[in-house]
């Protein structure tokens, strides 16, 4: 056991797994081979991380989530309780389709609500917020607020999570004063000097 991270005694970590410093893996979870888990992640109870999954730094996974092969979570992603990933578009129990796994990327800082289903091959943009119970069936742009089945964009959120109100394609977050500009479905963060920021 590497003392730089914590694994509860009821959980299993297979061989060839890399786990970053400060990460905590709680009860009854299984981390499968060839995974990469970054620093300061928190993996809740009854979580399965399938082979080859990559988690960035600061990822938080709530209870009862299975993260299947093909999923990549960038830094600071939040996966809510019982959210669901898929990795094959047309599964059959009698046909092996491991060569057909589709990649799904969850962008930096994005939050996925409880009981969300993400159909494989659809990426979630940076800082997007997917409301509880939504079903994601298409790519989601940065900062988008998505609800419903099928998931639809109902607005945009700041990187701090507050809903943005745009006027003439410009918005300033009422909570943290971060500034944004919008063109069609593309939202970009700007700094106080008027240039695009790194988020």
PyMOL commands that set and color helices and strands:
alter all, ss='L'
color gray80, all
select helices_A, chain A and resi 98-100
alter helices_A, ss='H'
color red, helices_A
select strands_A, chain A and resi 6-7+12-13+18-19+24-25+30-31+36-37+42-43+48-49+54-55+60-61+66-67+71-73+78-79+84-85+104-106+111-112+117-118+129-130+135-136+144-147+152-156+170-172+179-183+186-190
alter strands_A, ss='S'
color yellow, strands_A
deselect
rebuild
show_as cartoon
